[in-house]
Amino acid sequence: MAMAAADIEALIKAALPDASITVEDLAGDGDHYAATVVSAAFRGLSRVRQHQLVYSALQGRMGGALHALALQTSAPD
């Protein structure tokens, strides 16, 4: 069960409304994505905590509808 890039972006945007998000389908199969997420909500948080916020936004779809997601997260400059 593949997941569309737009769906991934919408889920993240719902949880982090200020976020700038880019999502790329790495293999063209709807299962392997790379995402860059920039949000003020990440300011002062460790990289691990930033990633946890994104995974939480995906509402349990990691490992199911979404097989792999390479994440790059940061706070805006």
Wavefront OBJ file of the C-alpha trace (Angstrom):
o trace
v 0.000 0.000 0.000
v 1.891 3.053 -1.274
v 1.565 6.580 0.029
v 1.564 9.765 -2.068
v 4.097 12.524 -1.417
v 1.228 15.011 -1.066
v -0.267 12.898 1.727
v 3.026 12.858 3.613
v 3.334 16.620 3.239
v -0.271 17.175 4.391
v 0.205 15.079 7.543
v 3.391 16.915 8.487
v 1.819 20.308 7.703
v -1.171 19.484 9.933
v 1.139 18.859 12.886
v 3.658 21.620 12.075
v 1.665 24.377 10.321
v 4.651 26.724 9.951
v 6.833 24.072 8.335
v 8.489 24.366 4.957
v 8.365 20.843 3.539
v 9.776 19.136 0.475
v 9.098 15.466 -0.195
v 10.812 13.438 -2.917
v 9.886 9.919 -4.034
v 13.317 8.311 -4.248
v 12.401 5.128 -6.096
v 9.169 6.078 -7.863
v 7.331 3.379 -5.952
v 5.480 5.424 -3.317
v 7.360 3.596 -0.556
v 10.780 5.262 -0.354
v 10.867 8.993 0.289
v 13.218 11.741 1.376
v 11.798 14.757 3.192
v 13.259 18.051 4.309
v 11.290 19.795 7.041
v 12.145 23.248 8.394
v 10.070 24.461 11.332
v 10.433 26.929 14.206
v 9.020 24.145 16.403
v 12.425 22.424 16.085
v 14.333 25.320 17.627
v 16.357 24.114 20.621
v 15.457 20.442 20.083
v 17.888 17.624 19.395
v 17.856 16.082 15.927
v 16.348 12.922 17.433
v 13.477 14.890 18.996
v 12.901 16.754 15.715
v 12.585 13.445 13.875
v 10.260 12.100 16.564
v 7.930 15.058 15.975
v 7.817 14.292 12.243
v 7.250 10.566 12.824
v 4.467 11.408 15.262
v 2.857 13.607 12.592
v 2.736 10.571 10.290
v 0.311 8.917 12.721
v 1.753 5.416 12.716
v 2.157 5.069 8.953
v 5.937 4.511 9.159
v 6.664 0.852 8.534
v 3.204 0.323 7.060
v 1.907 2.554 4.271
v 5.248 4.347 4.305
v 8.198 1.960 4.137
v 11.164 4.368 4.283
v 11.626 8.074 4.942
v 15.025 9.756 4.927
v 14.621 12.898 7.016
v 16.482 16.166 7.177
v 15.100 18.554 9.797
v 16.132 21.970 11.027
v 14.891 25.221 12.510
v 14.868 28.290 10.258
v 17.875 30.617 10.422
l 1 2 3 4 5 6 7 8 9 10 11 12 13 14 15 16 17 18 19 20 21 22 23 24 25 26 27 28 29 30 31 32 33 34 35 36 37 38 39 40 41 42 43 44 45 46 47 48 49 50 51 52 53 54 55 56 57 58 59 60 61 62 63 64 65 66 67 68 69 70 71 72 73 74 75 76 77
